[in-house]
């Protein structure tokens, strides 16, 4: 069925070429944006030979998308104005919304491949509506005019430019300076407002062909394994010959499989970070959730058994200026208590020990002890203990509690053993059993699941979290080190709270504990391109007068990680308990950034400073939010110009993209920057993970492994998600307070991570059915691990039939003995498939049956 569609598409394209003789030399082209979907649909074109009958290209295919502002509320294109400058370059300007004093600008040579957009600020007050451009021959510049509502009066304003980068100060204009060139026509039965040009037919034909090619690519992307019952209804068991060619071997990266940790989906607080008390520092604020949840405040997760007015929050004389809030209790009678519900309850295990601590002080002369209790949903006391007496200054009180029973939903109570007034802050309950038994450590089952992936590196503290929502929300590593009470919490861009208990020291320590390289990612002096706070996306960056300090902070990070104990920042690391350097090798600068002048200027300042002081550090740049489009192209051009050692690519694609883009990295220029595929995943409707997504991941990794001379690193994204608190699906590992749920895609990452190599050996597959629709569903990768000498063969079968394979390794020194065999297989909708381990007899020539819908891994020993 799909083959027929492909053939029809090619026939149509062929016929279109053969009717070119009957096409006009020129026609009229109209550019417009519909008001549908609140202006989110982007730039459209239509053509006509007589300006009466118009034909939408697509129709309403999006040739340009506005990148301004946050998703949902922005990304709008209103009343675009298309024009051609005196050099022949096309430009588009448009209104962004009804409020801001900016317009958008983009340019192109062919009307479909656009350069990155810019959004000049031209109004201090008032909006920019119906912008238009005209060329002034005498002045040799371009006049831009628009309408703006100021003090309820509509006026004309104007500015001029020669390069669409620099603009003269805005002044009032005259109506006579307006072109009013937009026209209204009927396109596909609907009235549209836009600009009209007479252009060569070849230009319109190029737009039509681009649209057809895009449709074809979308058709390929839509390919699903769930359609295979029809697609391969007549397909029978296949035979295959698989052979290795060691003469075509090459060195590949041994850093290919890593992990990307971002504090999203409660991955840190309430997740990997083992703290059991929610809002321990009383620092939650409605701003964490953009004031959409007024219950999200300093009392969140806390309650008081006495009168509510006797429990309030104060900020006078805190423990530390970075922890400015604390709780004040006015105890009327002994027995009144403050209690915490934890993160969806506090999970306890029988006979395990938990370290409790609190900063407390008596007010107005009050003193005495605190009774600490843990109790279950029925009110049964599971553990209790009494602290030492508090005094009139902040004092850290500590004790150890032992749980008598296991429960999923305990609560903690602090019961002052006196009447009077007291203050509490930084209330903590920490299991003694953490990963590697680290103080202030990690939840052991989650950390072990990550360690079992055998990641070669850990990228942290996030993607969007790194550059934050607005300049004030950029993640600052210095706020996350030192004593917990001195760390500065912050609003998470995913609309919750970051305590920073899991900070840079803990990230680096975790990397060391699992044998992975640390890869911190630092904002490039600009906020998230989707920011809605303090502007709309990357409309501004750290002020240039502040960039010296910003750059110094990054240099200080490298000294903190690698400096000796006599250096300023190395000494702080040593005082935290790690006198030896962490041996940092990689630093990421930027994340999915729009490649604007603002970004480039700041990135270069950072990169040049690191290269000068720490030339041994591998700086990883960014090439925009997507794996195609203007920022991707501009990002690669910028990386090539700077000769960056590596760039970070991101993409989330449906199954069909991975099936039909197996040569994606084969065509990359090996002389340019290496690639870190920092975020990727297979997405299907409803964002579930099953055998379909797992096998597409495996197919892609097999192709990446073949290209691991240019793709040095990869990491699936996101990593963690807590049930009931997900902002993004799918995720590699799901969890609740007591259990970890591993996905099919997790097992693919684990199989590749535990069975990687540093030498790629070319292999070929010859199938009994040579149809491309069949052959592209079968993949192989053969690598050698120089540390063990093992050869590792990975085979993926995305077909609904078994493949009887004859494997020829006569050119390899393979030992004739039993080899380890691991198979992950199941129906494409299976969400619970797990790998099965066995053995297989191998020699220089052996047979193997690839099950339908499976990933097979055979690990063969070398005979020398």
Residue, then its C-alpha position, 0 to 999 in steps of 0.5 A: x500500500x505504501x509502495x503504491x503511494x510512493x510510485x504515484x508520487x514519483x509519477x506525478x513528479x515526472x509528469x509535472x516535469x513534462x508539462x513544463x512547456x505549457x507553463x507561463x513565463x511568469x505569474x502572480x504570487x501572493x504571500x499571506x498568513x491566515x487568522x486561523x489558529x490565532x495566527x500560529x500557522x505561519x507564511x503561506x503562498x498562492x499563485x494566479x495567472x490573472x489575479x482572479x483565480x488563486x491557487x493555494x500552494x499546499x494549500x496553506x503549507x507553512x513556508x516560514x514559522x515565527x520563532x518569537x516567544x513562548x510556545x502556545x501564547x506566542x509563535x504568531x505571524x500577523x499580516x506578513x509583508x513580503x518584498x524584494x530588495x534592490x539586490x534581489x533578496x526577498x524579505x518578510x516582516x510581520x507583526x508578532x502580536x498585539x502588544x509588543x513594540x517589535x516586528x519580525x524580519x527574515x530574508x531568503x533567496x528562494x522564498x523557502x530557505x530562510x535565514x534566522x529571524x530577528x525582532x528589532x525593538x522599535x517602540x518603547x510604548x505601543x505596538x507594531x501593526x501592519x508593518x511594510x517596507x519601501x525602498x528610497x532610491x535617493x537615500x539608498x535605504x529602506x523605510x519601514x512604517x507601521x501603525x501603533x496604538x498609543x494612548x488610545x490613538x492610532x498613529x503612523x511610526x517609521x524607522x529606516x535601515x540599510x541592512x535590516x540589522x541596524x535601525x534609525x531611532x523611531x519617529x512619527x510618520x505620515x499616512x502618505x508615507x505608507x504604501x498600503x500595498x496589501x490586497x484582499x483576494x479569495x483563496x480556496x474559498x476564503x478571503x486573505x490579505x497579503x502582498x502580490x508580486x509578478x514573478x518568474x514561473x520558475x520561482x513559483x514552480x520551486x515553491x510547488x516542488x518544495x511543497x511536494x518534497x515536504x509532503x513526501x518527507x511527511x509521508x515517510x515520517x508517517x510510516x509506522x510499524x503498526x501498519x505492517x499487517x497491510x504493508x507486508x501481508x504477503x511477506x514470508x520468512x526471509x533468508x540473509x547473508x551477513x558478512x564482515x569486512x575487516x579491511x573496512x574497519x575504523x576507529x570510533x568513539x568509545x563515548x557513544x552512549x551517555x545520559x542526559x539528566x534534566x530536572x524535569x518531571x520531578x527528576x531531582x527533588x522528589x526523585x533522584x535526590x533522596x531528600x524525603x521532605x518536600x519544601x524543606x526550606x519553606x522556599x516555595x513561592x507562587x512564582x514557581x508556577x507563574x502564579x497559576x497555583x496560589x496554594x504553591x507557597x511557603x507552606x506547601x506540603x506543610x500543615x499545623x495541628x494548632x490554630x492556623x494563625x499560629x503558623x506563619x512565615x518570616x524572613x527577618x534574620x534567616x539562617x542565610x540570605x539565600x534561604x530567606x524564608x522560615x517557619x514560625x510556630x506559636x505553640x499554645x499547648x504541648x502537643x501541637x505539631x507541624x507536619x510534612x506530607x513529603x513528595x506524595x507521602x514519605x516512603x519508609x522501609x522497616x528497620x532502615x535508618x533515617x537521618x533527621x535534621x532541622x535548624x531551630x531557635x527559640x523566640x521570646x525566651x522559649x526553649x526545650x526539645x522537639x519530639x520527631x515522629x513518623x506515622x502512617x496513614x492510619x496514624x500509627x507511629x513508625x519511628x520517633x525520637x527527641x532532639x536536644x534543646x534549642x536555644x535563642x540562636x539558629x542551631x542544627x538539631x540532628x537525630x537518627x530514626x529507625x522505621x519499625x514498619x514499611x509504608x508508602x505514605x508516611x508523614x513527619x511531625x515536629x512536636x515542640x515539648x513546650x509552649x512558646x514561640x520558635x522558628x524552624x528551617x531546613x527540615x530534612x529527613x534523609x535515608x542513610x542508605x543512599x547510592x554509594x552511601x553518600x551523605x546528601x546522596x541519591x536514591x539508590x534504586x534510581x541511581x543504580x538503574x542509571x548506572x546499569x546503562x554504563x553511561x560514558x558521560x552525564x550531561x547536566x543539569x538540563x537543557x531548558x533548565x540550564x538557560x532558564x526562563x528569562x535572564x534571572x532564571x539562568x542556572x548558576x552553578x555557584x548557587x548549588x555548591x556549599x552547605x545546603x543552607x547556603x545554596x540558593x533555590x530557584x524556580x524550575x522552568x518546568x514550573x516547580x521548585x529546585x532546592x539545589x540540594x542536588x547541585x554541582x558537587x553531587x552531579x560530579x560525585x555521581x559521575x565519578x561513582x558510575x565511571x562517567x565523564x561529567x558534562x556540565x552545560x552552561x547557558x550561552x549568556x542568553x535565556x531559553x528561546x521560548x522564554x516568556x519572562x522578562x521578554x519573549x525568548x532570546x530577545x536579549x542576553x546578559x548585558x555586555x558590561x556584565x559578560x566579563x563576570x559571566x565568563x569568569x563564572x564559567x572559568x571558575x567552574x573549570x577551576x573548581x572541577x580541576x584546580x588543585x587545593x591551593x587554588x581559590x575554587x579548588x580549595x572550596x571543592x576540597x573543603x566539600x570533601x573532594x580534594x582530588x580534581x574531578x578531571x573535567x574534560x567537556x563543557x557544553x555552552x548553550x542549549x537549542x539556542x536561536x543563532x542570533x547576533x546576540x547569541x553569537x556575540x556572547x558565545x564567542x566571548x565564552x569560547x575564546x576565554x575557555x580556549x585561551x585559559x583551558x585549551x584542553x577543555x572540549x567545548x560543545x556548542x549548539x546548532x539550534x532547536x531542531x535538526x533542520x531549518x535556519x538556526x540549524x544551518x546558521x549554527x553549523x556555519x557558526x561552528x565551522x567558522x569558530x572551528x568548534x570541536x563538537x556541536x550538540x544536535x537535538x531531534x524528536x522524530x516519529x518512527x518513519x523518520x528513523x526508518x527513512x533517514x539511515x544515511x543521515x550521518x553518512x553524509x556529514x563532513x568528517x573535517x568539521x565539528x564532531x556531533x553530540x546527539x544530546x537529545x533524541x527519542x522516537x515519538x508515537x501518538x500518545x507518547x508511549x514507549x513500546x517495541x516500535x519505539x525501542x526498535x526505531x531507537x535501536x535502528x538509529x543507534x546502529x546507524x549512529x554506531x556506523x558513523x561514530x567517527x563523527x558522532x562521538x556522543x549520544x543521550x536519550x532524552x528525557x531520562x526520568x519521570x515521576x508518575x503524576x508529575x510529568x511535564x514531558x513524555x516519553x521518558x526512559x525511566x518512570x518511577x514513584x516513591x517505591x518502584x522503578x519502571x524500566x521501559x523498552x527503550x531503556x533496555x535498548x540504551x542498556x544493551x548498547x551502553x554495556x556492549x559498546x566498542x572502539x573499532x567499527x568493522x564494516x558488515x553487509x546484509x544481503x536479503x532474499x528480498x531486495x525491495x527497499x521497503x524490506x531492506x531498510x527495516x533490517x540493520x547490523x553493526x559490528x564493533x570490537x572492544x579493544x579492552x576485552x578483544x570481543x566482537x559485538x554484533x548487533x542485529x535489528x529486525x523491524x519486519x513481521x517475519x523471521x530472518x534466517x541468517x548465515x553469518x560469515x566471519x571467516x575474516x575475523x579471529x572469532x573463537x569457536x565456542x559459545x557466545x552470549x546472546x541477548x534478544x529483545x523482542x515482542x509485538x510492536x505495541x508491547x510495552x513490557x518486553x524485556x531482554x532475554x539472555x542465553x547463549x549460541x554456538x558460534x564459529x567463523x561461519x554460523x547460522x542465526x534466526x532473527x526473530x520478527x520485531x527484535x534486537x539481537x546482540x551476539x558477543x563473540x570472543x576473539x581467539x587471540 
